[in-house]
C-alpha cells in the first residue's frame, strides 16, 4: 500500500475513474492518504463523482510520473464517515478545511480501497503487480 501511496503522492494529480450510465467518467484528484493501513480518497458529497462511486463502487485510478512509469490502481471504494477519518484528512491536508466546512455547506466523503490491486508499468515493458 505504501508503494502505491508514494507513487500517487509524487505524481499528482492522479485520475479517478467511475462509471455513469454505463460510460466511463474520469477526473483529476489530488487527495489521498493512508489511515489504519488502508488507502483513502476523498471527494465532495455534492459532486457527481461521489454519487457515481456510491452507485458503483468499483473504481480505477491512474497516473504517470516524470520517469514515464504509470500506476493503475483498482478496487472497491468503501465509504467511511467516521469522525476520526475526517480528523486525519484535515491533519494530512489542512487546506481542505477551507472547502469543506459549515460556512461553505460542502461535506467531504471519504472512501478507502477494499480488495485493491496496483500495477506499475513503463514503456520498456517492466511490470509489477501487487495488492493495495
N, C-alpha and C positions, 0 to 999 in steps of 0.2 A: 504494500500500500504506500509506503513512504517513497518508493521509487516513482510511482505514478504521480503522487502529490508533488514531489520535487520537479518532475518534468512539467507538470501543469503550471506550477508557480514560476518557472523560469521562461515560459513561452506564452505568456498572456497576450491578448485574450485567447481563450480556447473557445471552441464552438460546440454548442449543446444542441443536439437534435432530438426532436419529438415528432409525433405524428398528429395531423389534424385532417379529418375527413379522408383518411387513407393516404395522405400525401405528406412527404417529409417537410419539416419546418426546422430551420437552423438559424441560430442567432449567437452572437458573441457573448461570452460570460467572463467575468473576471474573478469571482469569489469562489474559493474552495478552501477547505481546512480539514485537519484530522481531529477527531474527537472520539474518545473511547475506542480507539483502534479502527475507526471507520472513516471513509472518505465522505465529506459533506459538501453540499452545494446549497446556495440559497437564491430565492427569486421572490419578487413581489407577488403577493396573493392576488393582486389586481391584474396581473399580466396574463396574456394568452398562454405563455409557456407554463405557468402554474396549472391552469385548467387542463392543458394538454397532458401534463405529467400526471395529474390526478386521474384523468380518464384512461390513459395508457402509460403505466409507469416504466415501461421498458425504453430506456434512453441510450443514446450514444454520444460520446464526446470525442473530439479530435482536435489536434493542434500540431503544428510543425515548429521545430526550433531552428535556431540560427545555423545549426550544423546539418541541416537538411534531413533530420530524423523526424519521424512523426509518431505520435501515440494515438491509439484508438482505444477508448475505454467504453465498455458496455455493461449493462446490468439493470437491476430493478431499483428504481428510486422509491424510497420509503419515507413518507412524511414523518417528521419528528418535531412536534411543537412544544417540547419540554422547555421550561424557563432556563434550565442550566445550559441548554444548547444555545439559546439566544444570548445568554451572558457570554459564552465562549465566542460566538460570532462577533459581538461588539468588542470583545477583548482583542481578537485577531485583526479586525478591521473597524476601528472606531469611526471611520468616515461614513459607514452605513447608518449610523445613528442620525445623520442629517437627512437621510432619505426615508427612513422607517421609524416613525415616531408618532405621537398623538397629534402633533401640530399638522403634519402632512396627511395623516389618516392612512398612510401606507403601512401595511403589515408584511413582514418578511416571513416566507415559508421556507423551512429548512428540510432538506432531504439527505439521507445517507444512501450509499450504494450497497445493495444486497446482491450476492452472487455475482460480483463484479469480476470482469476479466479485462486485462490490458494486453495490447500488442504494441511493441515498439519496432519500427521498421526504418529502413533507409533505402536510398537509390541503388546501393551496391548489393542489395538482396539480403542484408543482415536482418534477422527476425528473432524476436524474443516474445514469448507469451507467458503470462503469469496471472495469478489471482490477485484481486484487489480487495 
